[in-house]
Every structure is written in C-alpha cells, then in structure tokens.
Amino acid sequence: MIGVFDSGSGGMTVLDKLRETFPGQSFIYLGDHRHAPYGKRTAKELYELCCRNVSYLMQRGCRLVVLACNTASVSVLRRMQREWLPRHFPDHRILGVFVPMVEFLTGWDWRSDKASGQGLQGRVTLFATPFTVHSKRFSTEIRKRSESLSVMETACPALVRAIEDHACQDVLDILVENYVRRSGLRPETNGKHYALLGCTHYPLLAACFRRHLPSGCRLLSQPDVVAKSLMEYASRHPDIIADEGMGGEDLLLTTGDPDKVSRTVSRFLDYQVRFEAV
C-alpha cells in the first residue's frame, strides 16, 4: 500500500497519475487541510506536521509514503529520511516530488550524481509557494547540474488558499494572470521557455495557466514526472512496492472538513470524490 501526503488537495494531482501507473496498488491519501497552506509555515512547523502525518500513514500500513508537496519536499524531506525514519520506521521509505523534477529538468541522476540523459535547455519559470521560492532549492540544484537551463522563480502566495477556499473561477483567473505577468513572461516571449508549476495544487489550474502563458511556453507536468520516477524506483525496490494484483478501493482522508474538501476536489478534478475525516 502506498501513502500520498500533501498539505491539502494538490496531491490529488499526483495520486491520479500514480493510480494510472500502478493499477494493482491500493492508496491512502491524506491531506492536512486543517493546517494548510504549508507555504507560509516555518521549517520547524513543517517538520513536526510532516512527521505526524507520515507516521499516521505508516501506522495504517503504508510502507512507502510520497510527500506530494513541494514545500515539504524542499524543506524537511531530507531530515526526515536521515533522522526521523531510521528511528521510527526503519523498514519504510519516504520519497518526494522535488528530486524527480530536478532530475527531469537537468538529465542528471541524483543518486549517482552523474548525467543520465538529455536535460532541457533554455529557461524555466517556476511558479511556487513563498517557502519554496525563498528556499532557492530548485534554482540551486538545477544550476549545480545544468549550464544550459536558466531558472526564474515567482512566488504565488494567495493561490493555494484560493483553491482550498473554493474561490470562483474569475478570482482564480485574475490571480494566475497576475502571477504570470509578475514572472516576466509576455505574449511575445519566444525561444525555449518552460513553465513549471512547483506546487502540486497548481496543476488543478493547468488550463488557467495555459490561457495566460505565452503560446510558445511549454507547461511541464510534475505529476507525470513523479509517477515515472516512482515506477523506476519500484523496479529497483520490489520489496517496498509490490504489485497487489487487483488493487483495492483507495481511501481519501483529511484533517479538515471532509464535506468541504470533497466539494473542492470534485470541482477541480471534474469527478466525484469522497473524503473522510481522520
């Protein structure tokens, strides 16, 4: 069984791709809606929240948990893997969504620290939470591994809260339009340009971003990259991710109001889901 954890609803975009990639698996999804958004919290708060919620998923039977939250992945994942996991769940694993994206962008394998393929060339504009942008993890790790890809970062402080609060489409459209304008991307922008939605909430607004990004700017799909990376991980660690055959009914959990969360997620995913309270 695989656990997927996020600060709120955004990790459902990752879960959707994981379902397609691992049809024989059962999943438990946990959204910490009570404490969202994570993008404005301190590193200490993030560590405590992530340890608590990942522990819950592992106690429920998940040998692997995916931190489907970029803010958590760039801030506390490494510490959790090195300090917390060996003490509490030494036979379990935690993976994030940050490393697979850096590997995809640069063509550089994180484990071996060697080139493993052809990375992207040109410019990538990152749209992310304030914490992720201020951490500089994306730009730092990409620049270490690639001289042909420049990185620009734009914080989108109001976007996660607007999604979780079920803001109307006009409000969401205005927010995205303003963030794209703030990034410096213009309709006349040409050359090799990419846009990375560096928060798993943002793919819920992929169509909105496409409307406002320059026509020649390629929108990168983080959920697709994460699912492919996890498939490669599964081939190396069949003991951690074993095919369960037909799979089972996925369990969707929230620390918030399950009715509100169910309505919000159903709206953006365009199919009905039902969350339960933890």
N, C-alpha and C positions, 0 to 999 in steps of 0.2 A: 504494500500500500504506500502511495506517495502522498505527502502532505504539501500543500501550497499555502504559503502565508503572505499576507500583504496588510498594509495599514488600513486598507479599505476595500473598495470594489475593483480597483485597477487590475489586481492579479487575476481576475476572471479572464482577461485577455490572454494571459499565459496559460491558464488552465484549459481554455478552449483548444489551444494548439497542442497541449500535452495529451488531451483526450484523443485527438486525431492521430498523434504519433504513437501512443501506447493504448490501443483499443482494448487490450487484455488486462489493463490495470484498473484498480479502484483508487479513488482520490478522496481526500478530505481537504476542503478549502476552509481557511479561517481568515476572516477579515476583522482587524481590530478597529472597527468603526468608532468605538467609544473614545479612542484616543487619537483618531485621525484629525488633521493631517500630520504626518510624521515630519514633513519638510521644514517645520519651524521649531522642532524639538532639539534639545541638547544631545550630545553623544551619550552622556550618562543615561538620560531618559530612554534613548533608543535602545541601548544595550539591555537595560532592565526589561523593557517591553518585549523585545525580541526573544530574550531568554525565556521569559514566562510563557509566551505563546508557542514557541517552538517546543518547549518542554511539554506543553499540553498535547500537541500533535503527536509527539513521540510516545507519550503515555497511551495515546489512543491506537498505537500500533503502526505508526509511520516510521519506517527505518530510514527513509530519506525525506528531507523537507527542502523545498525550493523557496528561498526568500524572493518572492516575486515583487520586490520593492527595491527600486534603485537607491533610495535614500538609505535603507538598511544595508544594502549590499556594499555601498561605498564606505559606510561609516563603522559598522560593527561586525560584519561577517567574519573578517579575518581573526578578530579577537575571539569570537565565539568558537571558531574552528580550532584555534590553538589553545585556548584556556578552558572555556566552558564545556565544550563537547567531550574532551577526554575525561573530565571529572565526572560528568553526569550520564552520558550516553556514549561510551567509547566504541560501541559497535554500530553506531548510526552515523549518518552523514548530513551535512548542510551544504547546499550549493546556492549560488546567487544568480542574478541576471546581468551583473556588471562585467565580469570576466568574459563570458561568451561574446558580448558585444565588442569588447576591445579586440579580442582575437579575430572576429569577423572583419572589423574595420582595418586592422593592420596586417592581417595574414601572418600573425606571429603567435606561436603556441605558448601559452602561459606556463605550462608545466616544464617543458624542456628549455624554454627561453630561446627558441630558435624559430626561424622562418618556416612556416608550414604551408604557405600558399601565397596567392597574389592578393595583397591588400588593396583598398580603394585609394584613388589618387584624386586630388582636388581639395575641396573644402567641405567640411561637415559642420552644420549648425546644430547645436544641442539645445533642446528645449527641456528644462528640468525644474525640479523644486529648488528653492533657495539653498537648502542644505547641500544638495548635490552640486550645484553650480559653485558655491563658495568653497567646497572641499577641493575643487580643481582636480579630482581624481581622474575624470575622463580625459581632460586635456593633458595632464601629466603623463598618464600611462600610454596614451596614444603617441605623444611626442617622443617617448623613450624608444618606441618601436617602429616609428614611421617618419621619414623625412618628406614624404610626398603627400601628406594629408594634414591640412591646417584645421584647427578647431576654434570655433566661436561658440560661446555659451550664453544662453539667455534664460534668466530665472522667470518662472511663471507663478508668482506667489498666490494668486487667487484661484487658480484653475481647479485644483483638487477639491477645495471647499465648494466651489460652484457645482462641480459634478455630484458630489455627495449630498449637497443640499437641493438637488433636483432643479437647478436653475433652468429657466426657459431657454429655448434654442437661440433667441435673439441675444440674450446675455452671453451665452457661451460663444456665439459667433463674434461678438464685439471683443471679448477677451482674447480670443485666438488671433483675430485681426491685429489687435494692438501689440501682442507679443511678437508676431511675425514682423510687423513694422519696426519694433524695437530691435529686432535681431540684425537689421540692416539689409535683409533680403528684399529686393524690389522686383516688380514685374519684369523689368528689363534685365535682371540678373541672368548671365549666361555662363558657359563653361561647365566644368564638372562640379556640381553642387549637390549636396545631400542634406536631408533633414532627419535628425534622429530624435524621436520622442522618448526622452530619457526618464520617463516616469510611466509606469505601467497603466496609470489612469488615462494617459493621453491618447493611446490608440482607440479609446472609446469615442474620441472626437477626430478620428483619422480623416473622415470625409470633410470635416470643417477645416482642418489644416490644409488639405488638398485644395480647397477653394481659394485659400489666401496665399499659398506658396507660389513662387514663380513656376510657370508651366514646365520649365526645364529642370526643376529641382526634384530629385528622386527621394521619396519618402521611404525610410528604412523601417522594416518591421522587426522590432525586438522580440516579440513572441515567437516568430518563425525561427529566429536565430537561436533562441534559448531552447526550443524544442529539438532542433537539430543537434545542438551541443549535448543535450541530455541523452539523446539516442546514442551518440558516440560514447558517452560516459557509461551507459548501460552495457555496451558491448565489452567494455573493459572491466565492469564490475557486476557480473550477472548475479552475484550473491546479494547485492544491495537492491537491484531492480530485477526481480524475477517475474516472468510473464505469469499472470494469474489465470490464464485461459480466457474465459468469457468476461472477466472483469466483474464489476458489481455496480450497484447504484451509488453514485457519488454523494457525499454528504457536504452540504454548504452551511457553514457556521459563522456567526458574527457575535462580537461582544456588544454590538449596538442593538437597535430596534429592528428585529427581523422583518417586520412588515414594511417598514420604510426602505430597508436595504433591498428587499425583494422587488419593490416597485422601481427603485432606481436602476438596479442591474438589469431588470427585464426591459426597461425602456431603452437602454443603450445597446444591449445585445440583441434586441429585437426578437427575443423568445422568452418564454416564461420560466422563471427560476423561483425556488422557494428556499429561503434561508431559515435556519433555526438558531435560537439563542443558546449561547454557551452557558 
